[in-house]
Amino acid sequence: MKILITAGPTWIKVDDVRVITTIFSGKTGIYLARNFKQKGNSVALIINSPSLDRAQLRGVKVIPFKYFEEFKEKVTKEVKTNRYDVIIHSAAVADYKLSKVFKGKFPSGKKTVTLKFAPAEKIIKIIRRFQKQAVLIQFKLEIKRKGLLKKAYQSLKGNKSDFVVANALEDLRLGYKSFLIDKNNNIITLNSKESLFSNLEKITKAGGR
């Protein structure tokens, strides 16, 4: 089975030294890549993780990136030039980017600074455009559990994904908990990363059915 995984934050550049990012590290993507490789799959991992230990990903094709635009470029190249059976899109992709990136280092000492944002491209749309045959598993995060499952399912339908892993930040602060939802709105509760992997592995073996 040929599997592509995206992971980690997609930094939004403010100037040459500052970025806007998220609190996520890409550890779930690393965990999935390592385990899928150990099961004999061919795995590529597109990741932004400054603390990445490549020794734990022996045999995995690691494609590093830092910034959103770099992520977009590398994902696009990978999905245009390779055919994947399964794509697990777990990266914490920025929804907005700066309308203007400052050159050099934005000077300190100003009383106020105003930054203007514009919507960022939806990378999952690019993935699906070039990988129509792949089983596409996306991730969806909300702050609260309330309304999470409905929003996750709507996201799945809008992105033409096959499955969505839904997380609430309030759950993740207490440990690991997520919900795996399919195209028919069937829901499986996952209480550990081990459960996440085992269920995703079942999906890959079944070819998404």
N, C-alpha and C positions, 0 to 999 in steps of 0.2 A: 504494500500500500504506500502511495506517495502522498505525504502530508506536508502542508505549509501552515506554519503558526506565526502570528504576529503578536508582539508583546512589548510592554513597557510604555512609558509616556512619550508623547510627541511634542518636543519642546517648541514653543512659539518664541521666535527671536524678537527682542525689544531693541537691542543694539548689538555690538560685537562681543559684549561680555555678559549681558543680562538676558534671562529667558523667563517665560511664564510656563509653568508646568503643573502637574498634578502630584498627588501623594503616592501614586502607584509605582511599583518597582519592576514589574514584569516577572515576579517569582512564580506566578501560576503558569505562565507560558513556558518558563524554564522547566518547571516540574513536568508539564505535559510533554514537552519535547524529549526530555530525558527518558520518560517512561515509554513513550511510543517508540523511541529508538531501541530501547532494551527489548521490546517485543518484536524486533526485526523489521520495522518499517523504515522507509527512506524519509528522513525528516529535514526540512529547511526551516530555520527560525530567523525571522526579521525582528530585531530587538534593539531597544535603547535601554541599556542597563549598565551604568558606570561600574557597578560592583560585580559584573559578570565574571564567573570563574569558568573558563572554557574547558577546564579539565573534567568538569561534571557533565559536559556535553560532547564527549568524545564520539565522533562519527556523525554528529549533527552538522549540517551546513549552516553556519552562523553568518548572517548578513547584518552587520551593525549599522545603526543610524543614530542621529541625535535630534535633528530638527524636523518639523512637520514636512517641509518641502522635500527634504531628503528622504523621509519615509514614503511620501507619495511617489517619488521617482523610483525608489527601489521596489516598492510593491508593484507598481505598474510594469516595470521591466520584468519582474519575476512572473507575473501572471500572464504577460504577453508571450513570453518565450518558453514557458514550461507548462506541462499539463499535470494538474494535481487531482487526486481522487477525493481528498478531503482538505478543506481550509478552515482552520480555527482562528478566528479574528478576535483575539483577546486584548489587543493593544488599547491603551487609554487614549483614544484619538481626540485631538482638540476639535471643538465645535466652532471655534472662532480663531481668527488670526488678526494681527495688527494691520490696519489699512496702510500704515507707513512704518517701515523699520528704520531706526536712526543709525546713521553711520558712526563708526568709532565708538566712543563711550558718552552716553547722555550725561551732561554735566550735573553734578550734585549741587545742593544748596538752594534749589528752587523751592518756593513756598508751596506750590501745587504743580502737579503734572497731570495732563489729560491724555489718555490713550484712547484712540478710536479703533473699534474692532469691526470686522466684516465676517460673514459666515465663511467657514472653511469648506473645501470640497469634501464630499462624502466618499471616503476611500472605499467603503464597502460596495458602493455603486460601481466603482472601477473594477473591483475584484469580480463581481458578478457578471459584468459586461464581457470580460475575457475568459471567465471560467464558468460557463453556463452548465457544464456537465458535473462540476464538483459538488460534493456535499458541503454546504456552507453553514458553519456554526458561528454565530456571532455572540457577543456579550453585551449586556445592557445593565447599567448601574443607575440606581436612584438613591436618594438620601434615606427615604423612609420606605418601609414595606408596603404601606397603604398605597394602593394604585399601581404597584410595581408590576404585577403580573399582566394587567391590562395593557400598560404602556409597552412592556416587553413584547407582547404578542403583536401589538400594532406595529412595532418596529420590525419584527420578523416579516410581517406581511408587506410592509412598505419597501423593505430591502430585498425581498424575494429570497430570504434565507430559508434553510431547511429546519434549523433549530436555533434557539436562543438560550443562553445561560443568563438568568436574571439574578442580580445581586442587590441587596439593600445595604448601604453603608452602616446603618445601625446594627445589622446582623454581623457584618464583618468585624466590627469593633469588639464583638464578644467571642469571636472564633470564626470558623468557616461555615457558611450556609449559603446555598444558592438553589435555584429552581431551573430545571431543564424543561423547556417547552418545545413541542413540535408543531408542525403546520396545522394539525387538527386541534390544537390547543390542549393537548394532553400534557399534564404536568407531573414531573417527578421531583421530589424534594431531596436535595443532596446536603448531607451534614458533615462532609469532609472532602478534602481534595482527592483522597483515595476513591471515594464514591463518584466524584466528578470524573476522574480518569476511567474508572471501570465502565461507567455509562457511556462515555464518549467512545471508548474502545468497542463497545457493543454496536454503536452506531456505525463505526468504520467497518466492522466485520459484516454488518448487514447491508452495507452499501447505501445507508441513509434510509432504509425502509423501516 
